[in-house]
């Protein structure tokens, strides 16, 4: 077993763990919390900055966010109006993107467009997509970093970063033992992922470490052992890139289904 990594010391943050019945319940509970955070943020600030993830569980979440908070005509709908997201004051960013055009089936932007952007009234200028179709991904990464700083200033900070976690412990396109894991200055980089034979764009640790809040969406029994290792095991961020984000001292909430939570010693699934 490798020693704990020194670049990312084991801060042993205390993430909130919300165990749900299944992936649909994960999306529903997370959607409720996202709405609450957006409403609270927009009471204090003119803009709310949200970073979106790819994957099947986030897909369910985006469909929920595109719907009314409650069914129209019910008392709950009337009471929930304060938690409806003001999309006109929301800026959308992406945690990563594949090297494909924006209308490709594998594109994170295409997935978000079909599930959220096509229904929610988000001004196109508020949606900052990564140009995965660019012939020079390094230049595209620098362009995206410039757009982030242009939107929020040199001390860029997300209000909320939505992230998933793969069975291998990756999050965004921060994959085990890839060069992006050691980046401490850039906000966005192009990265080679040898196990996939692919090149991608990804935001870096500094962005997720500075985000005001981070929500992880984790579903599936194939992720149970990894989730336990990330939360309860030794600090090995090169093996489990999601680990330093889940363990950061700032607020983190992990929404997981019973299958994903089944090996956690601290939770009863």
KANORSUL-V440220 format. One record per residue. N is the residue number from 1. RES is the residue in three letters. NEAR is the number of other ideal C-beta (glycine too) atoms within 10 Angstrom. D_FIRST is the distance of its C-alpha to the first C-alpha in Angstrom with 2 decimals. Layout:
n,res,near,d_first
N,RES,NEAR,D_FIRST
N,RES,NEAR,D_FIRST
//
This chain:
n,res,near,d_first
1,UNK,7,0.00
2,UNK,9,3.80
3,UNK,8,6.58
4,UNK,13,9.20
5,UNK,17,11.57
6,UNK,8,14.82
7,UNK,12,17.19
8,UNK,20,16.89
9,UNK,12,16.52
10,UNK,16,15.71
11,UNK,12,19.40
12,UNK,9,18.96
13,UNK,15,22.12
14,UNK,11,23.78
15,UNK,17,24.52
16,UNK,11,27.43
17,UNK,19,26.59
18,UNK,18,29.63
19,UNK,19,29.35
20,UNK,21,32.10
21,UNK,13,33.58
22,UNK,12,32.87
23,UNK,22,32.51
24,UNK,15,36.19
25,UNK,17,35.87
26,UNK,26,32.90
27,UNK,24,35.24
28,UNK,16,38.15
29,UNK,19,36.48
30,UNK,24,34.83
31,UNK,22,38.23
32,UNK,15,39.93
33,UNK,17,37.57
34,UNK,21,37.84
35,UNK,18,41.63
36,UNK,15,41.57
37,UNK,20,39.49
38,UNK,22,41.77
39,UNK,18,44.88
40,UNK,14,43.70
41,UNK,22,42.68
42,UNK,16,45.98
43,UNK,8,47.97
44,UNK,7,46.70
45,UNK,11,46.26
46,UNK,7,48.08
47,UNK,13,45.04
48,UNK,22,41.90
49,UNK,23,39.03
50,UNK,22,36.88
51,UNK,25,34.00
52,UNK,26,33.66
53,UNK,25,30.87
54,UNK,21,31.25
55,UNK,18,30.41
56,UNK,13,32.16
57,UNK,24,31.61
58,UNK,26,32.87
59,UNK,18,35.80
60,UNK,21,36.91
61,UNK,27,36.62
62,UNK,23,38.79
63,UNK,15,41.43
64,UNK,19,41.56
65,UNK,24,41.90
66,UNK,18,44.74
67,UNK,11,46.65
68,UNK,11,48.75
69,UNK,21,46.96
70,UNK,16,49.02
71,UNK,9,51.68
72,UNK,8,54.91
73,UNK,8,57.75
74,UNK,11,55.74
75,UNK,8,55.74
76,UNK,10,51.95
77,UNK,14,52.49
78,UNK,10,54.93
79,UNK,11,52.71
80,UNK,17,49.67
81,UNK,11,51.46
82,UNK,11,49.81
83,UNK,18,46.40
84,UNK,14,47.54
85,UNK,24,45.74
86,UNK,12,48.12
87,UNK,21,46.87
88,UNK,10,49.43
89,UNK,16,47.50
90,UNK,20,44.01
91,UNK,21,42.18
92,UNK,21,39.68
93,UNK,24,36.72
94,UNK,24,34.01
95,UNK,26,30.24
96,UNK,24,30.07
97,UNK,28,32.21
98,UNK,22,32.20
99,UNK,20,34.35
100,UNK,17,37.31
101,UNK,14,40.75
102,UNK,15,41.22
103,UNK,10,43.07
104,UNK,14,40.48
105,UNK,7,39.07
106,UNK,14,35.47
107,UNK,22,36.33
108,UNK,27,34.94
109,UNK,25,38.25
110,UNK,20,40.23
111,UNK,20,38.44
112,UNK,22,39.04
113,UNK,16,42.59
114,UNK,13,43.44
115,UNK,20,41.99
116,UNK,22,42.70
117,UNK,21,44.67
118,UNK,10,47.38
119,UNK,14,48.18
120,UNK,16,47.40
121,UNK,10,49.87
122,UNK,21,47.55
123,UNK,12,49.46
124,UNK,7,48.20
125,UNK,7,47.96
126,UNK,17,45.37
127,UNK,18,42.95
128,UNK,16,40.76
129,UNK,21,39.27
130,UNK,29,37.01
131,UNK,20,38.87
132,UNK,25,36.59
133,UNK,17,39.60
134,UNK,17,39.91
135,UNK,8,40.00
136,UNK,11,38.19
137,UNK,21,35.17
138,UNK,12,34.37
139,UNK,12,37.90
140,UNK,20,37.53
141,UNK,26,34.47
142,UNK,16,36.51
143,UNK,15,39.43
144,UNK,24,37.44
145,UNK,18,36.18
146,UNK,12,39.84
147,UNK,18,40.89
148,UNK,22,38.40
149,UNK,13,39.68
150,UNK,10,43.21
151,UNK,14,42.81
152,UNK,16,41.31
153,UNK,9,41.57
154,UNK,6,39.11
155,UNK,7,37.11
156,UNK,19,36.38
157,UNK,13,35.01
158,UNK,23,34.76
159,UNK,21,36.13
160,UNK,21,33.79
161,UNK,28,30.97
162,UNK,24,30.46
163,UNK,27,27.12
164,UNK,21,25.55
165,UNK,30,22.00
166,UNK,17,21.14
167,UNK,15,19.05
168,UNK,15,16.56
169,UNK,23,16.49
170,UNK,23,19.07
171,UNK,27,22.10
172,UNK,30,25.36
173,UNK,25,24.54
174,UNK,28,21.40
175,UNK,24,19.18
176,UNK,17,15.53
177,UNK,10,15.46
178,UNK,21,19.24
179,UNK,11,21.44
180,UNK,25,22.71
181,UNK,21,19.57
182,UNK,10,20.57
183,UNK,18,24.22
184,UNK,10,25.56
185,UNK,7,29.31
186,UNK,15,30.35
187,UNK,20,30.88
188,UNK,27,30.84
189,UNK,23,29.58
190,UNK,24,29.73
191,UNK,23,26.43
192,UNK,14,25.71
193,UNK,18,23.52
194,UNK,9,23.00
195,UNK,11,21.73
196,UNK,12,25.07
197,UNK,7,27.13
198,UNK,15,28.43
199,UNK,15,29.16
200,UNK,26,29.40
201,UNK,27,30.43
202,UNK,26,28.27
203,UNK,31,28.57
204,UNK,22,25.91
205,UNK,22,23.88
206,UNK,14,26.85
207,UNK,23,29.06
208,UNK,24,26.91
209,UNK,17,26.11
210,UNK,15,29.88
211,UNK,25,31.07
212,UNK,14,33.00
213,UNK,17,31.35
214,UNK,23,28.70
215,UNK,25,28.98
216,UNK,28,26.31
217,UNK,28,27.71
218,UNK,29,25.32
219,UNK,26,26.77
220,UNK,17,25.83
221,UNK,14,23.81
222,UNK,12,21.67
223,UNK,24,20.15
224,UNK,21,19.62
225,UNK,14,15.97
226,UNK,23,15.17
227,UNK,27,17.53
228,UNK,18,15.94
229,UNK,17,12.44
230,UNK,28,14.39
231,UNK,24,16.55
232,UNK,11,14.78
233,UNK,16,11.01
234,UNK,14,9.21
235,UNK,21,10.82
236,UNK,20,9.43
237,UNK,23,12.92
238,UNK,16,12.64
239,UNK,19,10.93
240,UNK,23,13.35
241,UNK,28,16.43
242,UNK,27,18.36
243,UNK,25,16.17
244,UNK,24,17.94
245,UNK,27,21.24
246,UNK,23,20.78
247,UNK,20,19.69
248,UNK,19,22.47
249,UNK,10,25.01
250,UNK,14,27.94
251,UNK,15,29.00
252,UNK,22,26.87
253,UNK,18,27.97
254,UNK,26,26.03
255,UNK,27,28.56
256,UNK,27,27.02
257,UNK,24,28.68
258,UNK,17,28.21
259,UNK,18,26.18
260,UNK,31,23.57
261,UNK,25,23.57
262,UNK,18,23.47
263,UNK,18,19.94
264,UNK,18,20.19
265,UNK,8,20.56
266,UNK,9,22.86
267,UNK,17,25.30
268,UNK,9,27.69
269,UNK,15,28.16
//
